[in-house]
Amino acid sequence: MDVNELLTLIRQGENERIEFKRRATPEIAREICAMANADGGYILIGVSDEGNVLGCDIKKARETISSSLQNVTPPLQVKTHALEIGGRNVLVVEVPKSRNLCSIGGVAYIRIGSGIRPLSIQEILMLSSELGAVTWDEFPAAELPKMKEEYVEWFFSAVEKARGRRIPREDWSRYLRSAKAIKGDKLTNAGALFFTDVDEFIPHAGGRIVKMDGERPVWSREFQGPVWKVIDGMYAELLSQFSTIEVVVGTKRTKLPEYPTRAVREAIINAFAHRNYAIPADVRIFIHPDRLVIRNPGGLMPGVDLEDPEHVPRNPNLCGLMYDAGYIEKYGYGLRLIREECRKHGLVEVEFKSSANRFEVVFKKKTDELLDDTDRKILEFLTVPRRSGEIAEYVGLSKPAVLKRLEKLEALGLARAIGRGAQRRYEMVHR
């Protein structure tokens, strides 16, 4: 690190990844522990809360840090950088994101904004799940009588249909125990997600679809119940919302759904199979005019590369149940399938976004490839609402021909109709 990098950190001010301290004290171990349990960051010693460089005793600061880190479990390695600004020394402590949950005296801390606090049991589970240190889905969650017989019957019917395996009823309990849906006299979290209505035990396990107009939500619909029922419900709702786009393939005209349906279904399944259920948030799908966003709580597991993804499940037992029921086709194939289906569809590109606490699949329409000069002329004319007759006169086409083009522009999320009957007008959608 050099002085310019240090000045950049100071200009940013204190935040989740940057902390200013006038001097190093034995309590700095808590700051380091909390930062390591979050996303890592930098502690600048010899800088006031306001960002003024005060200077510090570098040797003494390093000794204090080294001594205080003896209390952190497991041991944590940090880097220190001694720099001088205007004749005053600043020690920069570079804290890595820990691959294990760090604690001091049995207490784990987390950095929230520019402050720290002890972690709750639920948050410890969440972070441990993120780090792959524990398997959340095999923890006991519900009493066995909460299991619904109809859901169990559905599951074994699905196993027979998807995998060609007919499990005798007398072996059902043994099968579910081996699948870790049942542990002892309790349903595990995986079992609760599959065989109960869930919300009593995991209130945030469902999903929500939100229709967006710019940054404004137009409507939203919630889906609750066992995970497989939520997946099916959200997928069916999306299909009912999808428009079709007429395109020419070879010498024939054909209609395509605005998004590749198999890719969308796979993205929904992945969102529920691999999300972090310890985070109190649901899976959300946002329908924008020009894109579809599927967002789930929990980033990628450590070691997973988006360009060459391997099967590193956060919820291996839930994934096993979903595989048995036919929702997961082949382990480690989901992201590749999504990319391939988008390529075959041809009118949509996909982007994967991963951060510490969420993962997004973004399907974007390739609108420019479907527009000709007349389409663009229509859009330019729709900077204010226009009737179809006005548009037809402006571009020199028949009204039926213009209505067909407007239907395509609506499906692409570039134009929309407002009003009804004789009052119906069309306007451009601003993005």
Secondary structure as a PSIPRED ss2 file (coil, helix, strand):
# PSIPRED VFORMAT (PSIPRED V4.0)

   1 M C   1.000  0.000  0.000
   2 D C   1.000  0.000  0.000
   3 V H   0.000  1.000  0.000
   4 N H   0.000  1.000  0.000
   5 E H   0.000  1.000  0.000
   6 L H   0.000  1.000  0.000
   7 L H   0.000  1.000  0.000
   8 T H   0.000  1.000  0.000
   9 L H   0.000  1.000  0.000
  10 I H   0.000  1.000  0.000
  11 R H   0.000  1.000  0.000
  12 Q H   0.000  1.000  0.000
  13 G C   1.000  0.000  0.000
  14 E C   1.000  0.000  0.000
  15 N E   0.000  0.000  1.000
  16 E C   1.000  0.000  0.000
  17 R C   1.000  0.000  0.000
  18 I E   0.000  0.000  1.000
  19 E E   0.000  0.000  1.000
  20 F E   0.000  0.000  1.000
  21 K E   0.000  0.000  1.000
  22 R C   1.000  0.000  0.000
  23 R C   1.000  0.000  0.000
  24 A C   1.000  0.000  0.000
  25 T C   1.000  0.000  0.000
  26 P C   1.000  0.000  0.000
  27 E C   1.000  0.000  0.000
  28 I H   0.000  1.000  0.000
  29 A H   0.000  1.000  0.000
  30 R H   0.000  1.000  0.000
  31 E H   0.000  1.000  0.000
  32 I H   0.000  1.000  0.000
  33 C H   0.000  1.000  0.000
  34 A H   0.000  1.000  0.000
  35 M H   0.000  1.000  0.000
  36 A H   0.000  1.000  0.000
  37 N H   0.000  1.000  0.000
  38 A C   1.000  0.000  0.000
  39 D C   1.000  0.000  0.000
  40 G C   1.000  0.000  0.000
  41 G E   0.000  0.000  1.000
  42 Y E   0.000  0.000  1.000
  43 I E   0.000  0.000  1.000
  44 L E   0.000  0.000  1.000
  45 I E   0.000  0.000  1.000
  46 G C   1.000  0.000  0.000
  47 V E   0.000  0.000  1.000
  48 S C   1.000  0.000  0.000
  49 D C   1.000  0.000  0.000
  50 E C   1.000  0.000  0.000
  51 G C   1.000  0.000  0.000
  52 N C   1.000  0.000  0.000
  53 V E   0.000  0.000  1.000
  54 L C   1.000  0.000  0.000
  55 G C   1.000  0.000  0.000
  56 C C   1.000  0.000  0.000
  57 D C   1.000  0.000  0.000
  58 I H   0.000  1.000  0.000
  59 K H   0.000  1.000  0.000
  60 K H   0.000  1.000  0.000
  61 A H   0.000  1.000  0.000
  62 R H   0.000  1.000  0.000
  63 E H   0.000  1.000  0.000
  64 T H   0.000  1.000  0.000
  65 I H   0.000  1.000  0.000
  66 S H   0.000  1.000  0.000
  67 S H   0.000  1.000  0.000
  68 S H   0.000  1.000  0.000
  69 L H   0.000  1.000  0.000
  70 Q H   0.000  1.000  0.000
  71 N H   0.000  1.000  0.000
  72 V E   0.000  0.000  1.000
  73 T E   0.000  0.000  1.000
  74 P C   1.000  0.000  0.000
  75 P C   1.000  0.000  0.000
  76 L C   1.000  0.000  0.000
  77 Q C   1.000  0.000  0.000
  78 V C   1.000  0.000  0.000
  79 K E   0.000  0.000  1.000
  80 T E   0.000  0.000  1.000
  81 H E   0.000  0.000  1.000
  82 A E   0.000  0.000  1.000
  83 L E   0.000  0.000  1.000
  84 E E   0.000  0.000  1.000
  85 I E   0.000  0.000  1.000
  86 G C   1.000  0.000  0.000
  87 G C   1.000  0.000  0.000
  88 R E   0.000  0.000  1.000
  89 N E   0.000  0.000  1.000
  90 V E   0.000  0.000  1.000
  91 L E   0.000  0.000  1.000
  92 V E   0.000  0.000  1.000
  93 V E   0.000  0.000  1.000
  94 E E   0.000  0.000  1.000
  95 V E   0.000  0.000  1.000
  96 P C   1.000  0.000  0.000
  97 K C   1.000  0.000  0.000
  98 S C   1.000  0.000  0.000
  99 R C   1.000  0.000  0.000
 100 N C   1.000  0.000  0.000
 101 L C   1.000  0.000  0.000
 102 C C   1.000  0.000  0.000
 103 S E   0.000  0.000  1.000
 104 I E   0.000  0.000  1.000
 105 G C   1.000  0.000  0.000
 106 G C   1.000  0.000  0.000
 107 V E   0.000  0.000  1.000
 108 A C   1.000  0.000  0.000
 109 Y E   0.000  0.000  1.000
 110 I E   0.000  0.000  1.000
 111 R E   0.000  0.000  1.000
 112 I E   0.000  0.000  1.000
 113 G C   1.000  0.000  0.000
 114 S C   1.000  0.000  0.000
 115 G E   0.000  0.000  1.000
 116 I E   0.000  0.000  1.000
 117 R E   0.000  0.000  1.000
 118 P E   0.000  0.000  1.000
 119 L C   1.000  0.000  0.000
 120 S C   1.000  0.000  0.000
 121 I H   0.000  1.000  0.000
 122 Q H   0.000  1.000  0.000
 123 E H   0.000  1.000  0.000
 124 I H   0.000  1.000  0.000
 125 L H   0.000  1.000  0.000
 126 M H   0.000  1.000  0.000
 127 L H   0.000  1.000  0.000
 128 S H   0.000  1.000  0.000
 129 S H   0.000  1.000  0.000
 130 E H   0.000  1.000  0.000
 131 L H   0.000  1.000  0.000
 132 G C   1.000  0.000  0.000
 133 A C   1.000  0.000  0.000
 134 V C   1.000  0.000  0.000
 135 T C   1.000  0.000  0.000
 136 W H   0.000  1.000  0.000
 137 D H   0.000  1.000  0.000
 138 E H   0.000  1.000  0.000
 139 F C   1.000  0.000  0.000
 140 P E   0.000  0.000  1.000
 141 A E   0.000  0.000  1.000
 142 A E   0.000  0.000  1.000
 143 E E   0.000  0.000  1.000
 144 L H   0.000  1.000  0.000
 145 P H   0.000  1.000  0.000
 146 K H   0.000  1.000  0.000
 147 M C   1.000  0.000  0.000
 148 K C   1.000  0.000  0.000
 149 E H   0.000  1.000  0.000
 150 E H   0.000  1.000  0.000
 151 Y H   0.000  1.000  0.000
 152 V H   0.000  1.000  0.000
 153 E H   0.000  1.000  0.000
 154 W H   0.000  1.000  0.000
 155 F H   0.000  1.000  0.000
 156 F H   0.000  1.000  0.000
 157 S H   0.000  1.000  0.000
 158 A H   0.000  1.000  0.000
 159 V H   0.000  1.000  0.000
 160 E H   0.000  1.000  0.000
 161 K H   0.000  1.000  0.000
 162 A H   0.000  1.000  0.000
 163 R H   0.000  1.000  0.000
 164 G C   1.000  0.000  0.000
 165 R C   1.000  0.000  0.000
 166 R C   1.000  0.000  0.000
 167 I C   1.000  0.000  0.000
 168 P C   1.000  0.000  0.000
 169 R H   0.000  1.000  0.000
 170 E H   0.000  1.000  0.000
 171 D H   0.000  1.000  0.000
 172 W H   0.000  1.000  0.000
 173 S H   0.000  1.000  0.000
 174 R H   0.000  1.000  0.000
 175 Y H   0.000  1.000  0.000
 176 L H   0.000  1.000  0.000
 177 R H   0.000  1.000  0.000
 178 S H   0.000  1.000  0.000
 179 A C   1.000  0.000  0.000
 180 K C   1.000  0.000  0.000
 181 A C   1.000  0.000  0.000
 182 I E   0.000  0.000  1.000
 183 K E   0.000  0.000  1.000
 184 G C   1.000  0.000  0.000
 185 D C   1.000  0.000  0.000
 186 K E   0.000  0.000  1.000
 187 L E   0.000  0.000  1.000
 188 T E   0.000  0.000  1.000
 189 N H   0.000  1.000  0.000
 190 A H   0.000  1.000  0.000
 191 G H   0.000  1.000  0.000
 192 A H   0.000  1.000  0.000
 193 L H   0.000  1.000  0.000
 194 F H   0.000  1.000  0.000
 195 F H   0.000  1.000  0.000
 196 T C   1.000  0.000  0.000
 197 D C   1.000  0.000  0.000
 198 V C   1.000  0.000  0.000
 199 D C   1.000  0.000  0.000
 200 E C   1.000  0.000  0.000
 201 F C   1.000  0.000  0.000
 202 I C   1.000  0.000  0.000
 203 P C   1.000  0.000  0.000
 204 H C   1.000  0.000  0.000
 205 A C   1.000  0.000  0.000
 206 G C   1.000  0.000  0.000
 207 G E   0.000  0.000  1.000
 208 R E   0.000  0.000  1.000
 209 I E   0.000  0.000  1.000
 210 V E   0.000  0.000  1.000
 211 K E   0.000  0.000  1.000
 212 M E   0.000  0.000  1.000
 213 D E   0.000  0.000  1.000
 214 G C   1.000  0.000  0.000
 215 E C   1.000  0.000  0.000
 216 R E   0.000  0.000  1.000
 217 P E   0.000  0.000  1.000
 218 V E   0.000  0.000  1.000
 219 W E   0.000  0.000  1.000
 220 S E   0.000  0.000  1.000
 221 R E   0.000  0.000  1.000
 222 E E   0.000  0.000  1.000
 223 F E   0.000  0.000  1.000
 224 Q C   1.000  0.000  0.000
 225 G C   1.000  0.000  0.000
 226 P C   1.000  0.000  0.000
 227 V H   0.000  1.000  0.000
 228 W H   0.000  1.000  0.000
 229 K H   0.000  1.000  0.000
 230 V H   0.000  1.000  0.000
 231 I H   0.000  1.000  0.000
 232 D H   0.000  1.000  0.000
 233 G H   0.000  1.000  0.000
 234 M H   0.000  1.000  0.000
 235 Y H   0.000  1.000  0.000
 236 A H   0.000  1.000  0.000
 237 E H   0.000  1.000  0.000
 238 L H   0.000  1.000  0.000
 239 L H   0.000  1.000  0.000
 240 S H   0.000  1.000  0.000
 241 Q H   0.000  1.000  0.000
 242 F C   1.000  0.000  0.000
 243 S C   1.000  0.000  0.000
 244 T E   0.000  0.000  1.000
 245 I E   0.000  0.000  1.000
 246 E E   0.000  0.000  1.000
 247 V E   0.000  0.000  1.000
 248 V E   0.000  0.000  1.000
 249 V E   0.000  0.000  1.000
 250 G C   1.000  0.000  0.000
 251 T C   1.000  0.000  0.000
 252 K E   0.000  0.000  1.000
 253 R E   0.000  0.000  1.000
 254 T E   0.000  0.000  1.000
 255 K E   0.000  0.000  1.000
 256 L E   0.000  0.000  1.000
 257 P E   0.000  0.000  1.000
 258 E C   1.000  0.000  0.000
 259 Y C   1.000  0.000  0.000
 260 P C   1.000  0.000  0.000
 261 T H   0.000  1.000  0.000
 262 R H   0.000  1.000  0.000
 263 A H   0.000  1.000  0.000
 264 V H   0.000  1.000  0.000
 265 R H   0.000  1.000  0.000
 266 E H   0.000  1.000  0.000
 267 A H   0.000  1.000  0.000
 268 I H   0.000  1.000  0.000
 269 I H   0.000  1.000  0.000
 270 N H   0.000  1.000  0.000
 271 A H   0.000  1.000  0.000
 272 F H   0.000  1.000  0.000
 273 A H   0.000  1.000  0.000
 274 H H   0.000  1.000  0.000
 275 R C   1.000  0.000  0.000
 276 N C   1.000  0.000  0.000
 277 Y C   1.000  0.000  0.000
 278 A C   1.000  0.000  0.000
 279 I C   1.000  0.000  0.000
 280 P C   1.000  0.000  0.000
 281 A C   1.000  0.000  0.000
 282 D C   1.000  0.000  0.000
 283 V E   0.000  0.000  1.000
 284 R E   0.000  0.000  1.000
 285 I E   0.000  0.000  1.000
 286 F E   0.000  0.000  1.000
 287 I E   0.000  0.000  1.000
 288 H C   1.000  0.000  0.000
 289 P C   1.000  0.000  0.000
 290 D C   1.000  0.000  0.000
 291 R E   0.000  0.000  1.000
 292 L E   0.000  0.000  1.000
 293 V E   0.000  0.000  1.000
 294 I E   0.000  0.000  1.000
 295 R E   0.000  0.000  1.000
 296 N E   0.000  0.000  1.000
 297 P E   0.000  0.000  1.000
 298 G C   1.000  0.000  0.000
 299 G C   1.000  0.000  0.000
 300 L C   1.000  0.000  0.000
 301 M C   1.000  0.000  0.000
 302 P C   1.000  0.000  0.000
 303 G C   1.000  0.000  0.000
 304 V C   1.000  0.000  0.000
 305 D C   1.000  0.000  0.000
 306 L C   1.000  0.000  0.000
 307 E C   1.000  0.000  0.000
 308 D C   1.000  0.000  0.000
 309 P C   1.000  0.000  0.000
 310 E C   1.000  0.000  0.000
 311 H C   1.000  0.000  0.000
 312 V C   1.000  0.000  0.000
 313 P C   1.000  0.000  0.000
 314 R C   1.000  0.000  0.000
 315 N C   1.000  0.000  0.000
 316 P H   0.000  1.000  0.000
 317 N H   0.000  1.000  0.000
 318 L H   0.000  1.000  0.000
 319 C H   0.000  1.000  0.000
 320 G H   0.000  1.000  0.000
 321 L H   0.000  1.000  0.000
 322 M H   0.000  1.000  0.000
 323 Y H   0.000  1.000  0.000
 324 D H   0.000  1.000  0.000
 325 A C   1.000  0.000  0.000
 326 G C   1.000  0.000  0.000
 327 Y C   1.000  0.000  0.000
 328 I C   1.000  0.000  0.000
 329 E C   1.000  0.000  0.000
 330 K C   1.000  0.000  0.000
 331 Y C   1.000  0.000  0.000
 332 G C   1.000  0.000  0.000
 333 Y C   1.000  0.000  0.000
 334 G H   0.000  1.000  0.000
 335 L H   0.000  1.000  0.000
 336 R H   0.000  1.000  0.000
 337 L H   0.000  1.000  0.000
 338 I H   0.000  1.000  0.000
 339 R H   0.000  1.000  0.000
 340 E H   0.000  1.000  0.000
 341 E H   0.000  1.000  0.000
 342 C H   0.000  1.000  0.000
 343 R H   0.000  1.000  0.000
 344 K H   0.000  1.000  0.000
 345 H H   0.000  1.000  0.000
 346 G C   1.000  0.000  0.000
 347 L C   1.000  0.000  0.000
 348 V E   0.000  0.000  1.000
 349 E E   0.000  0.000  1.000
 350 V E   0.000  0.000  1.000
 351 E E   0.000  0.000  1.000
 352 F E   0.000  0.000  1.000
 353 K E   0.000  0.000  1.000
 354 S E   0.000  0.000  1.000
 355 S C   1.000  0.000  0.000
 356 A C   1.000  0.000  0.000
 357 N C   1.000  0.000  0.000
 358 R E   0.000  0.000  1.000
 359 F E   0.000  0.000  1.000
 360 E E   0.000  0.000  1.000
 361 V E   0.000  0.000  1.000
 362 V E   0.000  0.000  1.000
 363 F E   0.000  0.000  1.000
 364 K E   0.000  0.000  1.000
 365 K E   0.000  0.000  1.000
 366 K C   1.000  0.000  0.000
 367 T H   0.000  1.000  0.000
 368 D H   0.000  1.000  0.000
 369 E H   0.000  1.000  0.000
 370 L H   0.000  1.000  0.000
 371 L C   1.000  0.000  0.000
 372 D C   1.000  0.000  0.000
 373 D H   0.000  1.000  0.000
 374 T H   0.000  1.000  0.000
 375 D H   0.000  1.000  0.000
 376 R H   0.000  1.000  0.000
 377 K H   0.000  1.000  0.000
 378 I H   0.000  1.000  0.000
 379 L H   0.000  1.000  0.000
 380 E H   0.000  1.000  0.000
 381 F H   0.000  1.000  0.000
 382 L C   1.000  0.000  0.000
 383 T C   1.000  0.000  0.000
 384 V C   1.000  0.000  0.000
 385 P C   1.000  0.000  0.000
 386 R E   0.000  0.000  1.000
 387 R C   1.000  0.000  0.000
 388 S H   0.000  1.000  0.000
 389 G H   0.000  1.000  0.000
 390 E H   0.000  1.000  0.000
 391 I H   0.000  1.000  0.000
 392 A H   0.000  1.000  0.000
 393 E H   0.000  1.000  0.000
 394 Y H   0.000  1.000  0.000
 395 V H   0.000  1.000  0.000
 396 G C   1.000  0.000  0.000
 397 L C   1.000  0.000  0.000
 398 S C   1.000  0.000  0.000
 399 K H   0.000  1.000  0.000
 400 P H   0.000  1.000  0.000
 401 A H   0.000  1.000  0.000
 402 V H   0.000  1.000  0.000
 403 L H   0.000  1.000  0.000
 404 K H   0.000  1.000  0.000
 405 R H   0.000  1.000  0.000
 406 L H   0.000  1.000  0.000
 407 E H   0.000  1.000  0.000
 408 K H   0.000  1.000  0.000
 409 L H   0.000  1.000  0.000
 410 E H   0.000  1.000  0.000
 411 A H   0.000  1.000  0.000
 412 L C   1.000  0.000  0.000
 413 G C   1.000  0.000  0.000
 414 L C   1.000  0.000  0.000
 415 A E   0.000  0.000  1.000
 416 R E   0.000  0.000  1.000
 417 A E   0.000  0.000  1.000
 418 I E   0.000  0.000  1.000
 419 G C   1.000  0.000  0.000
 420 R C   1.000  0.000  0.000
 421 G H   0.000  1.000  0.000
 422 A H   0.000  1.000  0.000
 423 Q H   0.000  1.000  0.000
 424 R C   1.000  0.000  0.000
 425 R E   0.000  0.000  1.000
 426 Y E   0.000  0.000  1.000
 427 E E   0.000  0.000  1.000
 428 M E   0.000  0.000  1.000
 429 V C   1.000  0.000  0.000
 430 H C   1.000  0.000  0.000
 431 R C   1.000  0.000  0.000
